[in-house]
Amino acid sequence: MSQHKKTLIAAATGLALLTSVNASAETTLRLLTWGSYAPDKVVQMFEEKYPDIKVEVTFSNNEEMISKLRATRGAGFDLAQPSHDRIHSAQLEYNIYKPMDLSKVNLSNVDGTLLDGVKANTTIDGKVFSVPHQWGTTGLMADKTMAPNLTGWGDLCDTQYKGKTSMRLKRTILLAMAFDMGEDPFAAYGDLDKYQGILNKVTDKLIDCKDNIKAYWKGGDDLSAMMLSGEIVGSETWDSTAFKLYNQNKNIVFVPPKTGALAWIDTFTLPRKGKADDAAYKWINFVMSPEIIPLMSASTGAVAAVDGGIDLMPDDKREALKAAFTPADIKNLKFFANIPPGVEDMEGKALEKIKAASGS
């Protein structure tokens, strides 16, 4: 074989090896998150900054996240975003997460109160399993021209609004109505017999309320369509949905219930068998950076868990939030408490009973 041919073969072999090394060096970050929490623009910017990382997104919700990770014992994903109250018991029951290395998370601008709250909720045996990403609330939405006096959860069942209200048939409305009826469901978590008693009262209330319900909404799109069309005048809602509608119709406002809006914090949490921890930490720090937060909040409508997070929201959403909440409303927030084992099964049975009675 000539020296020239040997050189060509060697070059080709080297190129093939280089290509193989480069291909194997690419990392896939498998993200399990909420719809709108990984907007295309943000993913594109992240992949441009880290060309060796490919982001693969699966949109989900709290129940599905736990179900998926439980089925695989914590495999299949590298970063999940459950709410702060859905981590402790799921970890104790199913061992689906791994502790976080906080030294790899840039916490310099993270809101201290929210960080402490999430750490308190997700610390097990001295190890922290989550850090906060975004926060928001569930409350009421009303068309103030047709339902100016809708101020409490129970008002959704007021007969003057028969066939004109909506709610989401999930555990949140059970908790909300319990507060409206003078109970503290979170305080009852330590006594499941007492909690069952509360659920029984709430179930009866929501069954009696069924004639008021135009439809039980399942997502922001169907709720928005009903509100904008005037089919309903009030509803349980995520604040982000109400803020979006406020920008289309200033008569549609978010109403913090008189007993307090229910507040959630969505987190960053590492699945136990994730294979791309370094990429996950890069994603966390990237989306929590000041230049990315406005893009993320524009997509989610939620507030970043950083100092001055409200001021980093896009102008329209910041205006809607400030129109909705007074400082007293913020102080009155009811943050979801950790869910003890067994509670979700109890709540599931209550929801099934309501669903069966409503024929939905």
N, C-alpha and C positions, 0 to 999 in steps of 0.2 A: 504494500500500500504506500502510495506517495506521501511525502510529508505534508503536502497541501491538503490531501484528503483527511489525514489524521487531524490536522488543525481544524478543518470544518466540522468533523465529527465531535471533537472535543468541545468546540464552541457550541454546537447544537446541544450536546449533553449538558453543558453548563447552563445554557439557557433554560432547558427543560427543568433542571434541578432548581434554578432560581425561581422559575414560575411556580413550581410545586411548593417551594418554601413560602413564597409570597401568598399563595392560595391558602396554605395551612395556617399562615400567620393571621389571617382575617378572623376576627371574633364576631360571633352573632350574639347580640344582646336581646334576649327574649323577654319582652315587657308585657306584663299582665296588668291592665289598668282600665280606668273608666273611659267611656266614650268622650272624646274631646281633650283627653289628657296627653295625647301625643299628636298634636297637629302636624300636618305634612311639612309646613315651613320649618318648624322646630326640629323635626327629624332630619330634614335636609341640611340644616345648619350644623347640627351635631355631626352628621356623617362627613360633612366637608371639613370640620375641625379635626375629626378622628377618622381618617379614611380607612383605617384598618378595622373599624367597627361597623357592622351592619345591624340596624335596628329592625327587629321583627315584633310587630304589635298585635296583641290580642285584647280586644275590648271586652269588658266583663263588668260584674258588680260584686258586692260583698259576698252574697251567697254562692255565686258561681266560682269566685276566686277560691273560697274555702273548699268547695266541692272538687274543683279541678286539682288542687294541691293535695287534698286528702286522698284522692284516687291514685295519685302518683307518689304519695309519701314525700311530697316536696320537690318533685322533679318536673322537668319540662319548661321551667321558666327561671329567669335570673333576677328579676326584680318585680315585686308585686306592690299594689297600692291599696290595701284594705283600710277601712276607717279605723280610727284609734281604739274603738270599743270592741273590735272584732278580732283581736290578735291574741290577747292573754289566754282566753279559754280555748281557742282553736289550737294554740301551741301546747297547752297542757293536755288536751285531749288527743291531738293527732301528731304532734311533733313535726310540723311542716315548715318551720322557719329556722333560721340560724341567727345567732347574735350579730349585731353590727359592730364594726370597728370604727368608733366615732372619730378616731384620729384621721380617718380618710374622708371625713365629711367636713366641708367648710361651714362651720356653725357661727362664723363671726357676725353674720347679719340676721340670723334666725331669731324670731321673736322668743324671748326668754320664757314668757308665760306659757306659750304654746309648746315649746320644747320641754319644759318641766312637766306639763300636763301629759304629753305623750310618753315621756320617760316613766312617769309614775304609773301610767296605764299598761306599759309594755315591758316593764322590768321583771325578770324572773330569775331567781337565784343570783341576784346582783348583776345580771347581764341585760343590756338594753337591746330590744329587738326592733325598734322603729324610731324614725325621726319624722317630724311633720313636713308636709308639702303644701297643702292648701286647706283652707277652712271655709265653711259657709254654714248656712242655716236652713232649716225647714220651718215654714210658717204658713201664713195665709196670703192669698192674693184676692183682690176684690176690684171690681169695676165700681169706683166710688160714686158714679152717677146713678147706679142701680142698687148698690149695697153699701151705703155710706156708714152703716152702723155695724158692719161685720168686723168684730174686734177679738173674738174668742173662738176656740176650736168648736165649741158647742153651737156657735151660730151657723155652722154649716148644716145643722139639723133643724134650724128655725123654720117653722111651717110657711113663713112668708116667702121662703126661697124654694118651695117645693118644685122638684124637677130641675133646679137651676144651680146646683152645686156639684162639686166633684171632690174626690180624694183618691189617694193611691192605696190599694188594699195590701199594705205591707205593715210590718211591725211598728213603723213610725207613728201611724195614726192611732194605734192602740195606746202608745205612750202618751201621745198628745191629748187624747180624750181622757186618759186617766188624770193628767194634770188639771184639765178643765173641770173634772168632777171632784176636785179637791184632794186627790191622792198624790203621793210621791212614789211613782213606780220604781225609781232607782233605789230609794231607801228600802223598798220591800224585796229587793233582790236577795237579801240575806235570809228571808223567810219565805220559801216558795209556796207554802200554804196560804200565806197572806197575799202573795202575788197572784195566786190563782183566784182568790176572791176578788181582787181588783179586775183581773181579766174577765171574770164572769160578768161583773157590772158593766164593763166597757163593751163587751160583746152584745149584751142586751141593748145597750144604748145605740150601737151601730146598726143592729138589726132593725130597731125602731126607726132609724134614720134613712133606711133604704129608699123610701119614696122621694126623698129630697135629692137623691143622686142621679144626675143625668147619665153619667157613666164613670166607672173607675178608671182613671188614667194610668197608663203603663209607662209612658215616657214623656219627655218635654214637648215633643212634637204634637202628640194628640191633645195634650193639655192646652198648648198654645192655640191650636186650631179652634178648640171649644171656646176659649176666652175671647179671641179676636172676632169670632163670628157672633158672639153674644148668646150662644147656646147656654152658657153658664155665666153667673155673675160673681161667683166666688169659689175658691178651692184651696185645699192644702197644696203647697207648692215648695219646690226648691227656690231659694231666693234668686239664684242665677236665672231661672226661667222667667220669673217676674221682672227682673231687671231688663232682660231682653225685650219683653213686651212693653215695658214702660217707654222704651225708646221708639216704639211704633204707635203707642196710644198712651198719652200721659194720664188718662183716666184709670188705667190699669196699674194698681200700685201693690207693692209688697206690704203686708201688715204684720208686724211682730205681734203675736198673740199676747193678750194681757197677762197670761201665766208664764210667758217667756218663750221665745223661739227656741227650737231644739237645735243645738249646734254640734257639728261634726268636724273632725279633722282627718283628712285623708293623708296617708303616710307613705313613706318608702320603707319596704320590708323585704328582706332577702329570703327567698325560698331555700329550704334546707339543702337541696341537692342541686342548686344553681351552679353553673360552671363558668360564669363570667363576672365574678365579683368586682374585679378592677374596672370593667366596662360599666357596671352598675353604679359604682361610686362616681365615675366620670359623668354619667348621665345625671345623677343627683346634683352634683355641683354645677353642671352646665345649666339645667333648667331652673336652678335657684339663683342664678346670677342676675344682676340688675337689668342687663340688656335683654334677657329672655323672659323675665317675669311678665312684662306687659303683653307679650305675644301669647303666653300661656293663659293669662287671665282673660284676654280677649276671646280665647277659645272656650274656656271653661265657665267664665262668669264668676269664678270663685276668687278668694283673696289669698295671695301667697303668704305663707307663714313666716314672713320676715318683718323686721322693723319697718314701719311705714308702708306695709303691704297695700293698704287701701289707696295711698297716694300713687302707687305704681300701677294701679288699674287704668285701663283706657278711660278717657274722659266720660264717655256715655255711661259706663257701668259704675264709675265712681260717683257720678251725679245721682244715679238711681239708688245706690246704696245709702248715700247721705240723705236722700229724700225719705228713705224708709226708716232708718234707725236714729233714735236719739241716744245720747250717752247713757240714759237710764235703761234703754232697751238693750244696749250692749252689756250692761252690768247684770241684766235679768236673764241672760242666756242660760239655757239648761244644756250643758255638755253631756252627751251620751256617756253613760257609765259602762264599765266592762260587763259583758254578758256572762253570767255564770252558766256552767254546764246545765243543760236541761231546760233553760228558759226559752230558747228558740223553738223547741218542740212544743212547749205549752202554747206559745204564741201562734205557732203554725196551726194548731188545732182550733184556736179561736178564730183565726182568719178563714179557715175552711168552713167553719160553722156560719160565719157572716156571708161568705161567698155562696154557700148552699141556700141560705135564706133569701138572698137577693136574686138568685137565679142567674148569676153572671158566670 
